[in-house]
Every structure is written in structure tokens, then in C-alpha cells.
């Protein structure tokens, strides 16, 4: 997960798609370009599974989880 599910994550998300090199996440190899370019293939199924796993933990820790919706926004170039 590169961006949290906070309500104010808009600029964090856009930072991964603005064409400017972004800081390296903890789990990534050194020397890699961490932008999310449209010209590469990305493992969408695995990404959605990871998001689901992440959300399970978030929802489990949220005392008001039954009162609010949780969503995943998938940004793709369609390839």
C-alpha cells in the first residue's frame, strides 16, 4: 500500500502519478523509480487483494465501521 485510506490522501495519491520521482517505500528495492507510470503493467488482482487485506485490519480497528463505507479507488490506464 502506497497511500493510506485517510480522507486527506488526495495529494499523497497524486504524488505517485505526477511524473516526479517519489520517495522510496519501505518495502521496495533501492534505485527503483517509484512513480506509477501508465506504460507499465501492474498486477491489479494482487493489488486489490492487498487492499482488501489492509482494509480488513482497518475495519477491525474502527469502532464505527458499521456506520461508514469503505472503498478502494482503482486508477488504471486500461491495459
N, C-alpha and C positions, 0 to 999 in steps of 0.2 A: 504494500500500500504506500503510495507516494504522497497522498493528500488525505487529511483526516475528514471526517464527516461533519465537522463543525459548520454552523450556519455561515460563518465568515471565511470560508475557504476559497472563495472565488479567485482571489489574486494568487493564492498558492497554486491552484489548478492551472490558471493561465500562465504562470511562470514556467510550467513544463512544456508549453506549446508556443512560446513567443519567439523562437529562433535564437535565443541567447543561452549559452551554456548554463546549466543549472547545477547547483551543488550536488555532490555525490551522496546518495542514500547510504545508510549504514551497511546494508546487506550487499551492496554492489561492488564489483571489481574496480580497482583503480585504473585511471586512464580511459574510461569509457565515456562517451558523450551521452549525457542523461536527458537530453531533450526527447520528447515523444514525437518523432517525425512521422509524417504521413506516408513516406516512401518505404517504410519497412513493415514486415509482417509482425504482428503482435499476437500472442496466444490469448485470444479473447475468452475461450472457455475456462482456461486456468485462472485468468484474471477475475472472472465473475465468481468462480468457486472460492478464490481467496477473499474476495469482497464479502461473500456470504459467511465464511468462517469468521472474518473480522467482525461483521455485524452481529453475529450470534453473541460474541463476548460483550459488545457494546450494549445490546438489548438486555442481556442478563444482568448488567450492572446498572441499568436505568430503572429507577423505581416508578417512573411514569411511562414506561414503554407501551403499555396498553392504550395510552391516551394520545400517542403521536405516531405518525407513519415514518417508516424508514425507507429510503430509496437509494438506488445506485444509478448514477448517471454514466452511461457508456458513451464515450466520444470516439468515433471511428471515421476513417476515410472511406469505408465501404469495401475495402479489398479483403 
